[in-house]
Each structure stands twice: as structure tokens, then as C-alpha cells.
Amino acid sequence: MKAWYEGRIVDAANCRIPVLDHGLLYGDGVFEGIRISAGRVFRLDCHLARLARSARAIGLDLPCPLDTIRGIVLDTARAHGEAEAYVRLLVTRGVGELTLDPTACDEPRLICIVAPIRLFDEAARRRGLRLMTAAVRRPRSDQLDPQVKSLNYLNNVLAKRDARLKGFDDALLLNDVGHVAEASAANVFADLDGELVTPPPSDGALPGLTRASLFDIARAAGSEVSQRSLTRYDLLAAREVFLSGSGAGLVAVASLDGTAVGGADRPWLAALARAWPDYAQAHGTPF
Ligand SMILES: Cc1ncc(COP(=O)(O)O)c(C=O)c1O
């Protein structure tokens, strides 16, 4: 596992960041999680563009141009040297004082970690995930806009913790009006009588890049994915439910709060997963 920090690539276990970094003290910063698949970094420029949008949305200047960050990701991926891996790219507000005032911070800091990919375990993937509806809600866009991929994931962490402690694989987060937002770190798709539907960002879904890629794959096969609000009822009544994400991959949902969802057949997931390797190859940057 390798990490880039302050111009050097080192073993991630030996990488040290200052205790006064506001990314650590206040979760003040933004990040990307990027998949490396078959020796290619998946949709790197789209991830960099989303990083830049997240940073702009919280008034954080990136410490260097996107092209330089691109090079850092590829160098760190090369140093890690595995064809299947996961990139965690972070920009923190930088070192400041023990006050949350971000104007007291010196300069934004970039960290790039490349690590083995940790998907849901194989048994859970094969049987399908058991989801639990989280007690905590996805914040509204006038609170902490879920489109900002910020370092402040406590809401998602608590949802995941609650689900894991109760024996579930992952949590389903609803928004303030009870519409489905997403899972703890993945987007949700449901087949409603043949129509593939996913919640819109305005309901609290991160505009996931795996999600966007599934729109492309479905369109190329002659189907459109609809973006509209979903409720727990929709998921329980759906023919098929699955999650998508850089870390999660494409994975079936078998139950919600103990009630089985979908059937044994997962035609959407099967078709999308078949098309995935070619799509990833065409949209990946080799290192
Ligand atoms: C909260 C959340 N939703 C959805 C996703 C999926 O987005 P992507 O496909 O870009 O990884 C992620 C990241 O993995 C996430 O953290």
C-alpha cells in the first residue's frame, strides 16, 4: 500500500500527517475514491473534475493543477503496482490552529493512497447484501450537500456501524422526507416493472461515476435509466435491487430490513456486469 504526501511516495503505513491538519481535526476537506481495474485507473478525469467541484463548493483551492494531480495518481498507482486496486485521493484544508476557522490554515494538502480493493466479502456478494434502513438521515442539500464528497462522513459511518452491529451488510439512507438517498457508500438502483430507476442527486444521492457509467451502458443497449424518487416501498416491491460504487462494485441487494427483495434472477445486474469489463477498459487510463 503506497501513499503520496508532500512530493514523496512511501509505504502508506509510514506516511505521517501533522496533527493540526484540519482534515483530521474537523473533516475539513474533500476526497475521491477511484477504482483501478485491469491495470487502468477508471474514469480518472471525471474523478478529478468531481474533486475540483467538491473543492470549489467548500471554497478550497486545490494545491496544484489537475494535470499535476493526475500525474500523482498515476505515479502512486505505479508504485503500488497492482492491476486491481483502490485510490483514495484527499485534499485537506491544511495545517491550522485549534480553532475551526479555515482562514487560519496554511495551505491545502494533497494525499494520495493506493491500496488493495476491499469489496463486500465474496459470500455477501454471492447471496446479495442484507440492507438495514438507517436511523440517521442523509442531510439535505441546504445542510451538507451530499454532492460534496467531503471528509465529513460521520453520518454514513454511523449508519454503517449501526447496520454492522445488527448483523446487516450495509445501511440504506433515506433523506429528510423518507425518500431513498443511497447506501452508506454506494448508489441504489431498482427495477420497477422493467424500468431501471435510481434516485436523483436532489434526493441525496451522490452523482456516482459508477452510476453514470451504468447510464451509458444501459443507453448503449437501448434502455434509459430513470432518475426519480424512490421509497422503501419501491425497493420492497422491485423485481431487482442493486448497488453501484467504486468500492462496492456492482452488487445485488437480497433483503431490506429482513424482507427479501427481488427474485433469484438478476437480469439487469447480470447484463451490466457482462458489459462492465469492456467499458472499464475503454474508460481507464493505464499507468
Ligand atoms: C456516499 C457515496 N455514494 C455513492 C458512491 C458511489 O460513487 P462512485 O460510483 O463515484 O464511487 C460513493 C463512493 O464510492 C459514496 O461515498
The ligand as a MOL file (V3000), in Angstrom:
LIG
                    3D

  0  0  0     0  0            999 V3000
M  V30 BEGIN CTAB
M  V30 COUNTS 16 16 0 0 0
M  V30 BEGIN ATOM
M  V30 1 C -21.8680 8.3030 -0.3030 0
M  V30 2 C -21.4910 7.6640 -1.5920 0
M  V30 3 N -22.4400 7.4060 -2.5020 0
M  V30 4 C -22.1530 6.8240 -3.6840 0
M  V30 5 C -20.8490 6.4710 -4.0100 0
M  V30 6 C -20.5710 5.8450 -5.3500 0
M  V30 7 O -19.9160 6.7660 -6.1860 0
M  V30 8 P -18.8370 6.3080 -7.2600 0
M  V30 9 O -19.5150 5.3700 -8.1860 0
M  V30 10 O -18.3950 7.5650 -7.9120 0
M  V30 11 O -17.7570 5.6190 -6.4890 0
M  V30 12 C -19.8230 6.7560 -3.0990 0
M  V30 13 C -18.4240 6.4560 -3.3820 0
M  V30 14 O -17.9720 5.3900 -3.5670 0
M  V30 15 C -20.1420 7.3580 -1.8630 0
M  V30 16 O -19.2010 7.6220 -0.9550 0
M  V30 END ATOM
M  V30 BEGIN BOND
M  V30 1 1 1 2
M  V30 2 1 2 3
M  V30 3 2 2 15
M  V30 4 2 3 4
M  V30 5 1 4 5
M  V30 6 1 5 6
M  V30 7 2 5 12
M  V30 8 1 6 7
M  V30 9 1 7 8
M  V30 10 2 8 9
M  V30 11 1 8 10
M  V30 12 1 8 11
M  V30 13 1 12 13
M  V30 14 1 12 15
M  V30 15 2 13 14
M  V30 16 1 15 16
M  V30 END BOND
M  V30 END CTAB
M  END
